Amino acid sequence: MGSERGVCHGERMTWNAVVGVDVDESMIATARRLAPEIRWHQHDLVGLDLGLLFDVVVMAGNVPLFTPPGTEPALVAGVAGHVRPYGHLVAGFSLDRGYTLDDYDAHCRAAGLTLEARYATWSRASYNDGEYAVSVHRRL
């Protein structure tokens, strides 16, 4: 979920149902213009409830870093609530801005997700304590 253009265009080529969510009105307007066949929702991810479940939910583009400090657990819970059983939450973000992987993993665990894999890049390069990580969590 999110309106980052490259991610959504890649998802719609791969997945049957794509829904985009962004709190920013201008991002949603651009996304609707570029991909009108996708259902777009202007909403904060904190407390999000679309009433839908997905096999894969993606937070690309440092999404957790743009939520107000202290709301990260609610952000993860809101997004994770849309992951169906045995589905995945995939998120990539920089690690030099105060939100740690330990915190993120704890928030995912609290939302019922288990870490399955971690990479240094979206291309799945091995993660070795770098400044960016892509984490794959799974709901069991």
N, C-alpha and C positions, 0 to 999 in steps of 0.2 A: 504494500500500500504506500502510496506517495506519488507525487506527480513528476518526479525527475524524468525528463523526456526519454533518455536512452534506456533506462530501466523498463519503462512501460512499453516502449516499442519492442524491446527484446522479449518481454513477457508475453505480449499479445501474439507474437509469432510462435511461442512455445505452449502457452496455456489456453485452455478453452474459455475460461471466465476470468476477466481482469477487472478489478475495481481499484480506483485511485482515490486517495484521501490526502488533502493538504489543508492546513489552516489558513494559508495565504490566498486571498481572493484573486490576486493577479496571477499566481501560479495555476490556480484552477482554471481561470479564463484562458490562459495559454494552452493548458493541457486539453481543454475542451475543443479549442480551435484545431489543435494538431492531431487529436485522436478522438473525434466525436463519437465513435462507436463504443468507447469505454464509458462505463458509469463512473462519474466523478462526484465526490462528496466534499464539500467544504466543512471541515470539522477538525477540532484538535484531537490528536491521538490519545491524549489523556482522557480516560473515561469513554472512549469510543465503543459504541455498540451498534453495529450495522445489522445485527440479527443474521449474519452469514458466517459460514465456516469455509476455510480454504485449505487445500493441500499444502500450499506454500504461501507464506507472507514474507515480504521483503521490505526491510528498512535500509535503503541505500542513501548515500549522501550525508552521512553524519547526523541522521535524524535524532538520535538520543542527545546530541549536544545542543540542539536548538530548543529543548524543552526547559522551562524555568527550573533552576536548582531546587532539588527536593521533590520534584514530581516524577523523577525517573522510574520509581516503582510503579506508579499509576500508568505511566506511558507504556511500560513493558506489559503490564497486566491488560491494558486496553487492546494492545496489538495481539498479544498471545491469546486473548479470548476469542480470536478469529481463526485459530489454528485447530483444524479437526484432529481427532485421534490419529496418531501415527504421521501427522503432518509436521512441517518444519517452519521455523522462524529463522530467517537469514538476515543478519544485520552487519553492516560494515561501518566502522567509525574510527576516527583518530583517537589515540590514547594519550595525547599530550595536553588535554583540556580539562582534566580533573575527574572524568568518569572512567573508573577503572574496570578492567575485565572481571576482577573479583566481585565488584558491586553488580555489574551487569549479569554475571552468572548467578549471583544470589537472587536478583530480581526475577530472572528466568525460572529458577528453581521454585520460588514462591508462587509463580504463575503456572506451575505444573509442567515445566519444560526441562529437559536434560540435555547437557552439552553433548553433541555428537561429533563435531569436527571444528577445527579452527585453522584459518589460513591467514597469510600475510597480505594477500591480494584477492580480488574477485576472480582471478585466473587460477586460484587454488595453490599458489606458491606456499611452501612450508612456512609456518609461523615459528619464529624464534625470538620472542620478546621484542618485537619491533615497535614502531610508533603508530601502526595501523593494523587492525585485525578485522577479519570477516568471520563471524561466528555462526555456526549452524546448530540450532537447538531443535529437539524433537519432543513432541508430546506423545507419551506412551499410553 
